[in-house]
Amino acid sequence: MAKFNQFEVWRVELPVQEVVRKWDGKTINVNGTEMHSGHRCVVVAADPDGQWAVIIPLTSAQYGSNGGEKWANPKKTWVRVIHDGKPAYALTEQIRYADSGRFFEKEGELGQFDQQQVELKLRALLGHI
């Protein structure tokens, strides 16, 4: 069983989040807007026994090789970071628990400056935990 450390970046299989909505008087299930499928995620807290971790998904910040900015107006909850030499955003509003069985590849860790920025944003979002 893998051990996870704070601010490591892992590939994690994220499940689809279903949302129940009312539409024309009917109840329907729709997929939520949260990231799902295999994504890079930052570990923000981990079980000492390696059975689970609390994670934040990352999304790329640029289009392909031309390097154009992907997001004209990123959300206030997003933190721009550098991972694997490329810009990305940590989607702090999508913080969630993940079982260790969903982790399939370690990809390194965030640099110290980016770690501090993510931590500051989480403290602001979660009320200075």
C-alpha positions as CSV (number, residue, x, y, z in Angstrom):
1,M,0.0,0.0,0.0
2,A,1.4,3.4,-1.0
3,K,2.1,6.1,1.5
4,F,1.0,9.6,0.6
5,N,2.8,12.8,1.7
6,Q,1.4,16.3,1.8
7,F,1.8,18.2,-1.5
8,E,2.7,15.2,-3.6
9,V,1.0,15.0,-7.0
10,W,-0.6,11.7,-8.0
11,R,-2.7,10.4,-10.8
12,V,-6.1,9.5,-9.2
13,E,-9.2,7.9,-10.7
14,L,-11.9,10.3,-9.6
15,P,-15.5,9.1,-9.6
16,V,-18.4,10.9,-11.4
17,Q,-20.4,12.9,-8.9
18,E,-24.1,12.5,-9.5
19,V,-26.4,15.3,-8.7
20,V,-30.2,15.0,-8.3
21,R,-32.2,17.8,-10.0
22,K,-35.8,18.7,-10.7
23,W,-36.5,19.4,-14.4
24,D,-40.1,20.0,-15.7
25,G,-41.5,18.4,-12.6
26,K,-39.3,15.2,-12.9
27,T,-36.4,14.2,-10.8
28,I,-33.3,13.4,-12.9
29,N,-29.7,12.5,-12.1
30,V,-27.0,14.5,-13.9
31,N,-23.2,14.5,-13.7
32,G,-21.8,17.2,-11.5
33,T,-19.2,19.7,-12.7
34,E,-16.5,18.2,-10.5
35,M,-13.5,16.7,-12.2
36,H,-13.8,12.9,-12.8
37,S,-11.8,10.1,-14.5
38,G,-8.0,10.0,-14.2
39,H,-6.5,13.3,-13.1
40,R,-3.5,14.7,-11.5
41,C,-4.3,15.6,-7.9
42,V,-2.4,17.3,-5.0
43,V,-2.4,15.5,-1.6
44,V,-3.3,18.0,1.1
45,A,-3.7,15.5,4.0
46,A,-3.0,11.8,4.3
47,D,-3.9,8.9,6.5
48,P,-0.7,7.7,8.3
49,D,-1.5,4.1,7.3
50,G,-1.8,5.1,3.6
51,Q,-5.5,4.0,3.3
52,W,-6.8,7.4,2.1
53,A,-5.9,11.0,1.4
54,V,-7.6,14.3,1.0
55,I,-6.9,15.7,-2.5
56,I,-7.3,18.7,-4.8
57,P,-7.6,18.1,-8.6
58,L,-5.3,19.9,-11.0
59,T,-6.2,21.2,-14.4
60,S,-3.8,22.4,-17.1
61,A,-3.5,26.1,-17.6
62,Q,-2.3,26.2,-21.2
63,Y,-3.4,24.9,-24.5
64,G,-1.0,22.3,-26.0
65,S,2.3,23.2,-27.4
66,N,1.4,26.8,-28.5
67,G,1.3,27.8,-24.8
68,G,-1.8,29.9,-25.1
69,E,-3.7,30.6,-21.8
70,K,-6.5,28.1,-21.4
71,W,-8.6,30.1,-18.9
72,A,-9.4,33.8,-19.5
73,N,-11.0,34.2,-16.1
74,P,-10.0,31.4,-13.6
75,K,-12.2,31.0,-10.5
76,K,-11.1,32.8,-7.4
77,T,-10.7,29.5,-5.7
78,W,-8.1,28.3,-8.2
79,V,-4.4,28.5,-7.4
80,R,-1.9,28.7,-10.3
81,V,1.0,26.3,-9.7
82,I,3.8,24.8,-11.7
83,H,3.8,21.0,-12.0
84,D,6.3,19.1,-14.2
85,G,7.6,22.4,-15.6
86,K,4.1,23.4,-16.8
87,P,1.5,25.8,-15.4
88,A,-1.6,24.3,-13.9
89,Y,-4.4,25.3,-11.5
90,A,-5.2,23.6,-8.2
91,L,-9.0,23.5,-8.0
92,T,-9.3,24.1,-4.2
93,E,-13.1,24.2,-4.2
94,Q,-13.1,20.5,-5.3
95,I,-11.3,19.3,-2.2
96,R,-12.3,15.7,-1.5
97,Y,-11.5,12.3,0.1
98,A,-10.0,9.5,-2.0
99,D,-9.4,5.9,-1.1
100,S,-5.9,4.6,-1.7
101,G,-7.2,2.2,-4.4
102,R,-7.9,5.2,-6.6
103,F,-4.2,6.3,-6.7
104,F,-2.2,4.8,-9.6
105,E,0.9,6.9,-10.3
106,K,3.0,9.4,-8.3
107,E,4.2,12.3,-10.4
108,G,6.3,14.3,-8.0
109,E,5.4,17.2,-5.7
110,L,4.6,20.9,-5.7
111,G,7.4,23.4,-5.1
112,Q,7.6,25.2,-1.8
113,F,6.1,28.5,-3.1
114,D,3.1,26.6,-4.6
115,Q,2.6,24.6,-1.5
116,Q,2.3,27.8,0.5
117,Q,-0.1,29.3,-2.0
118,V,-2.4,26.2,-1.9
119,E,-2.3,26.1,1.9
120,L,-3.2,29.9,2.1
121,K,-6.1,29.4,-0.2
122,L,-7.4,26.3,1.7
123,R,-7.2,28.2,5.0
124,A,-9.2,31.0,3.5
125,L,-11.8,28.6,2.1
126,L,-12.1,26.4,5.1
127,G,-12.0,29.1,7.8
128,H,-8.4,28.9,9.2
129,I,-8.3,25.2,10.0
